[in-house]
Amino acid sequence: MTNCEDSIEPIAVYLGLGSNMGDREANLREAIARIRTLGLDVVRESSIYETQPVGVTDQPWFLNQVIETRMIVGLTSAGGPVLSGPGTTAMIRAEALLSELLEIEQAMGRERTIANGPRVIDIDLLLFGDAIIGHSRQVEDQAFRGRTEVLAPHPRMHLRRFVLAPLCEIAPEVVHPLLRTSCREILASVDDPSAVRLYEKGGKLG
């Protein structure tokens, strides 16, 4: 695939939001407002779901939501995102977006003291169009030495009911770029017994 940018078009970028500290619903609203300031067009929001904690279970339940945004990246003449190589537009934009989302988390008071622990806000990059994007840094873990860290699709989204349920509400037919399976099919077969229940009906255009 060529690195030549022949046109500029928006792609769908899906973000997962979660909060289990303070006013959880207000935290989700504030996060979306801050995401809009990054220049992303928020075109759809899922309902809000109340979800059982996964990993560290001795903590309050979360509110989770998925939003669909649009971002401008370069496209090749064939119409696909510019992806190949560590210096391509899609990778640069994905890494820059992740950095901006981390800044939002920090500005809202998130402290990463306990892995998978309580948090004011969590913002995950789930899907970056249909791109498969590796981090420009090499993974240092011995088991993965020589491979790049996958930024998109999110490496654990296909295992998490609290991600798949809201994602399938707004994009049931979106295809996981690595698994080549729709969100609807992944949710139907996911091995995750954690509870996910509707908290506030939503699903609106931005």
Order of alpha helices (4+ residues) and beta strands (2+ residues): beta-alpha-beta-beta-beta-alpha-beta-beta-beta-alpha-alpha-beta
